Amino acid sequence: MTIELSPKAAEIVAHTRKLLVSGGYNSFSYADLAERVSITKASIHHHFPSKAVLVQRVVALYREDARQGLAGMVEKIDNPLAELNAYADYWSGCIRSGEHPFCICAMLATEMPTIPEDVAAEVRGHFSDLGAWLASVLKRGVAAGQFHLPGTPANSARAFMAVVHGAMLVARAVDDPKAFGAIVQPAIVKLTEPA
């Protein structure tokens, strides 16, 4: 599924994504967005009738990009351990560059009790997509003798997601991009060690 956007709508989405990364759903208004995009609030409403519709669209696009990126990784690399390392390296690079230093779905997950249901459904969908991909990578890695899991691939995938997103949080909290890799790399090594 490809979501087509006009150039101005794409600009609104890009700025919304940055605002979500920096502070989450409840940290900005259409007034903040209008100032960044240099248009009126009414113009934003023309493209996205409500903040909930806008953020739901942003997360849907984020999910689409993530699904394509993960599928492309499997296709290009076709080695479970290398895929897991490439996933970690992707986030390490994002955190170092500061361009996308935090998963917007992880940020929104912290606000689940207060965000609109349509947005929450997209966030849950992202974690479901990511969990399924990670479980698949881990399952293939077990079959190839690369991974030794303490439990099921699904449970190990959730545990690894927790490590990755927790490492993002720590890197942000201590203002040290290197903290991400220092936390995630040992978790990958642990998956390769016999139980």
PEGIKA-V563557 format. One line per field, one symbol per residue. psi: psi as a letter, one per 20 degrees, with the letter a starting at -180 (. if undefined). A space follows every 50 residues. Layout:
psi = ???
//
This chain:
psi = ppopqrgghhgggghggghgghiagjirrhggghghilrqhhhghghohr hggghggghgggggggggggghggghglogghgghhgghghggggghigm jqphhgghhijgiiqqhhghghghgghgggggggggggghhghijhqoqi bqhghhggghghgghhhggghghjlohhhghhggghhgghhipq.
//
